Amino acid sequence: MYVDLALYNNIVLILAAFVMVLAALSDAMRFRIPNLACLILMVMFLLFGLTSATPIPWLEHLQVFALILGVGYILYLKKWAGAGDVKLIAAIGLWAGPSLWGPFLFITAISGGILALGIGALAFFKGRASSPKGKHAWTKTPIPYGVAIALGGLCTLALLSHPELLARS
């Protein structure tokens, strides 16, 4: 019996994308990223690796995960990042591994900056209309960075689904 691992690999990628979208929606609506979403993404990476046509450098992917989690933990301790954001970015960093961590973090940073500017501007103008004395609460407006992290993750999955784009000539 012939088993098409590419089909299973694509199914895992699609399901991982679905989990990332759910995590982003949860963060956008409730400012919470479920631990279960991060755990599912890590388990799904294992399934992705087992069904991949190319060998996965497991140790290097785990090193990227540990590095992002460690730096994220420091950011969390300084209250510069939420715990859910740190766990989500580390889980997706596991997927990105050594070859895609740079593009993943770049896309996440750019989309997070755009998101923060948009939400900040909206809060500023709303606050300005309701508080003409110049006291603005826009600096305390929460930003659902899980949305930006998920966008970076979706771009990472798109690159993983087309390994020919990653081949160096």
Beta strands, then each sheet from edge to edge (+ up, - down):
end
